[in-house]
Amino acid sequence: MGNDRMLELLEIYTEMTEKQGDLIYQLGQIVKKQAIELAHLRNMLNVEITEAQREDIKTTSKVLKQIEDDAHMEP
């Protein structure tokens, strides 16, 4: 495989990676908004969540925070 072809493939890979990062960030924003809406509904309906759900929320919040931090660090 020639250098030109390798460079072209590297550029395609880099572009796909950037688009994937953007997509992950946007999906994270959607999840964050849905989590807020669910919290409002739980409050309105006075529904308690389980300990497992609390742990899921905690884990998801950490991941979303990392995604946001990574998105802000990109050039």
The 8 nearest C-alpha neighbors of each residue, nearest first, counted from 0:
[[1, 4, 2, 5, 3, 6, 8, 7],
 [2, 0, 4, 3, 5, 6, 7, 8],
 [1, 3, 5, 4, 6, 0, 7, 8],
 [4, 2, 6, 1, 5, 7, 0, 8],
 [3, 5, 7, 1, 6, 2, 8, 0],
 [6, 4, 2, 8, 7, 3, 9, 1],
 [7, 5, 9, 3, 4, 8, 2, 10],
 [8, 6, 4, 10, 5, 9, 3, 11],
 [7, 9, 11, 5, 10, 6, 12, 4],
 [10, 8, 6, 12, 7, 11, 13, 5],
 [9, 11, 13, 7, 8, 12, 14, 6],
 [12, 10, 8, 14, 9, 13, 15, 7],
 [11, 13, 9, 15, 10, 14, 8, 16],
 [14, 12, 10, 16, 15, 11, 9, 17],
 [15, 13, 11, 17, 16, 12, 10, 18],
 [14, 16, 18, 12, 17, 13, 19, 11],
 [15, 17, 19, 13, 14, 18, 12, 20],
 [18, 16, 20, 14, 19, 15, 13, 21],
 [19, 17, 21, 15, 20, 16, 22, 14],
 [18, 20, 16, 22, 17, 21, 15, 23],
 [21, 19, 17, 23, 18, 22, 16, 24],
 [22, 20, 18, 24, 19, 23, 25, 17],
 [21, 23, 19, 25, 24, 20, 26, 18],
 [22, 24, 26, 20, 21, 25, 27, 19],
 [23, 25, 27, 21, 22, 26, 66, 20],
 [26, 24, 28, 22, 27, 23, 21, 29],
 [27, 25, 29, 23, 28, 24, 22, 30],
 [26, 28, 24, 30, 25, 29, 63, 23],
 [27, 29, 31, 25, 26, 30, 32, 24],
 [30, 28, 26, 32, 27, 31, 33, 25],
 [31, 29, 27, 33, 28, 32, 34, 26],
 [30, 32, 28, 34, 29, 33, 27, 35],
 [33, 31, 35, 29, 34, 30, 28, 36],
 [32, 34, 36, 30, 35, 31, 37, 29],
 [35, 33, 37, 31, 32, 36, 30, 38],
 [34, 36, 38, 32, 33, 37, 39, 31],
 [35, 37, 33, 39, 38, 34, 40, 32],
 [38, 36, 40, 34, 39, 35, 41, 33],
 [37, 39, 41, 35, 36, 40, 34, 42],
 [40, 38, 36, 42, 37, 41, 43, 35],
 [39, 41, 37, 43, 42, 38, 44, 36],
 [42, 40, 46, 38, 44, 39, 43, 45],
 [41, 43, 45, 39, 40, 44, 38, 46],
 [44, 42, 40, 41, 45, 39, 46, 38],
 [45, 43, 41, 46, 42, 40, 39, 47],
 [44, 46, 42, 43, 41, 47, 40, 39],
 [47, 45, 41, 44, 42, 48, 43, 40],
 [48, 46, 45, 49, 41, 42, 44, 50],
 [49, 47, 52, 46, 50, 53, 51, 41],
 [48, 50, 52, 51, 53, 47, 54, 55],
 [49, 51, 53, 52, 54, 48, 55, 47],
 [52, 50, 54, 49, 53, 55, 48, 56],
 [51, 53, 55, 49, 50, 54, 48, 56],
 [54, 52, 50, 56, 51, 55, 57, 49],
 [53, 55, 57, 51, 52, 56, 58, 50],
 [56, 54, 52, 58, 57, 53, 59, 51],
 [55, 57, 59, 53, 54, 58, 60, 52],
 [56, 58, 54, 60, 55, 59, 53, 61],
 [59, 57, 55, 61, 60, 56, 54, 62],
 [58, 60, 56, 62, 61, 57, 55, 63],
 [61, 59, 63, 57, 58, 62, 56, 64],
 [60, 62, 64, 58, 59, 63, 65, 57],
 [61, 63, 65, 59, 64, 60, 66, 58],
 [64, 62, 66, 60, 65, 61, 27, 59],
 [65, 63, 61, 67, 62, 66, 60, 68],
 [64, 66, 68, 62, 63, 67, 69, 61],
 [67, 65, 63, 69, 64, 68, 70, 24],
 [68, 66, 70, 64, 65, 69, 63, 71],
 [67, 69, 65, 71, 70, 66, 64, 72],
 [68, 70, 66, 72, 71, 67, 65, 73],
 [71, 69, 67, 68, 72, 73, 66, 24],
 [70, 72, 68, 69, 73, 67, 74, 66],
 [71, 73, 69, 70, 68, 74, 67, 66],
 [72, 74, 70, 71, 69, 68, 17, 20],
 [73, 72, 71, 70, 69, 17, 68, 20]]
